[in-house]
């Protein structure tokens, strides 16, 4: 069986990379960001040999919206998400791997760290035909298709010569706590079918209770399967309700519904089933829908989950899915269209799909590095990944989601102010890893927690960029400037004055986490300078008088140089391998180093220093900078290198590093999108709003269209 990609080339990059990667996966550990991955020299040589000789057959679809595969032997799932819940796909028929709940955390007292919840899994069905259970071993013609436009994953297969089955999974955008699984069974022969819907409670949950009840209002009956349990460390009560829906049998004909049978398999498996006879050449169509609520968002999650399921039960499929699709159509008003390179088109759109799927404009929540696909390896915490990598593309296309991301931080300003005070500083000091509380969520042993301070500047920079694009002065007055002021005060208290009158920022972990506890890290210092300058601008914009010390300090913070004029990454840097771009961030997005010769000097020096294993965001920055220098060849090369080695079969889900299979890495998606927007597209966020200057088109592309940009939904097109 072969994958089906929108790829005009004659081989599958994804399968090659994935099969080799499977030979040497990196095991999960709590803080991989602080560990250096071993070089895989031999493996890399083998990879490239196989890459060039591979002859996997590709069948291309031409719309750029779908990814289809019939390859399930080497499988990394894809996320179906709506910003509140995420479901990870499975190669097994009628199954999903797990459910992830956004902003719902439990705290492990042993590890002393919060962790986003794996919710109850309501996405699994069992189907028996003529007494035999459908498994991956007795089906043929298995195929999965991810429809990015409608955010739907469809699996189709044949069961012997008896039936053709289709199953489509939705995380409903319009009903953010619910999932919807639409199923069709087409009988080739007369068959007896047994369908079982399940709620699977993770074994680490406490005191599970499983029930089935039939609620009734006048003439309407509403069957509800429900599981309620406490989260593993009892911080939250979690409730999941689910039921079957027969599309052609409404509430007035409920007596025609199949009889339902309830069975509690164990404390952790609660099921509801029905039997049905399907005549030859007839179809059975039904849906299984579930809603999951917790005490994080509801005082009575049990009742609320019931109401949501009843809402789905008593609304038509057409209405529910039309609303879901309408909201996704609105999201796709912001899109990137690449003509002439279907593979790049698909890859870019998949990245944008994930950012949309992981965020919501009505939530005031943020996006974790793995979005809503995985609990590990970063526990669902919020890092700089959001502000520096994911936020800029979202700001360009969807200011509502962007506003939620910045509001997540302003809502946690008070804990940040308390944290600064606790460490002897003024203003606000944001945690390196943030959860629902806004307090530091980094494990105590990790040096990033107490020392990776550039996050505080990164947040303030995102705030000013949000104002630059939206010109929302009310937001700036009420939320933006109050935070930016506190950040500026923090940096004034954080710097150390030197004998020559300059200022240093000592003992930090920079963007290059391979070098902890260094002095005068380039990016940290540059980000502090930028945050101070932006605070001055924000104060003036709302009629406030900025603290004159902000200007004094910003002008005198050190940016170190090597003897040949290359920007020095930190005080003791001596040419070591770096984890990711650090110095080069001063050119983009900070625009502190803007002389072409200086930019190129830093590019040439630091590109060979980048870790081969990734993470690949640094190569995205290099791609942007080369594009802005007019070097489209290197820009395109680095654009591809920023994500292709990290793709996982069969859909192209991104992992953080080329030697792991943790995905989907939303940070990497943000980086590669910035290559397109701010590199090839020539777009830039300035005090005058979004502008375009010097776009450049790779020879592989016939045209690039970026539509739905900014509040005015402007379209930019670059043709060859």
Secondary structure, 3 states (H helix, E strand, C coil): CCEECCCCCCCCHHHHHHHHHCCCCCCCCCCHHHCCCCCCHHHHHHHHHHHHHCCCCCCCCCCCCEEEECCCCCCCCCEEECCCEEEEECCCCCCEEEEEEEEEEEEECCCCEEEEEECCEEEEEEEEECCEECCCCCEEEEEEEEECCCCEEEEEEEECCCEEEEEEEEECCCCCCEEEEEEEEEECCCEEEEEEEEEECCCCCEEEEEEEEEEEECCEEEEEEEEEEECCCCCCEEEEEEEEECCCCCHHHHHHCCCCEEEEEECCEEEEEEEEEECCCCEEEEEEEEEEEECCCCCCHHHHHHHHHHHHHCCCHHHHHHHHHHHHHHHCCCEEEEECCHHHHHHHHHHHHHHHHHCCCCCCCCCCCCCCCCCCCCCCCECHHHHHHHHHHHHHHCHHHHHHHHHHHHCCHHHHHHHHHHCCCCCCCCCCCECCCCCECCCCCCHHHHHCCHHHHHHHHHHHHHHHHHCCHHHHHHHHHHHHHHHHHHHHHHCEECCCCCEECCCECCCCCCCCCECCCHHHHHHHHHHHHHHHHHHHHCCCCCCHHHHHHHHHECCCECCCCCECCCCCCCCCCECCCCHHHHCCCCCCCCCHHHHHHHHHHHHCCECCCCCCHHHHHHHHHHHHCCCHHHHHHHHHHCCHHHEECCCCEEECCCCCCCECCHHHHHHHHHHHHHHHCCEEEECCEEEECCCCCCCCCCEEEEEEECCCCEEEEEEC
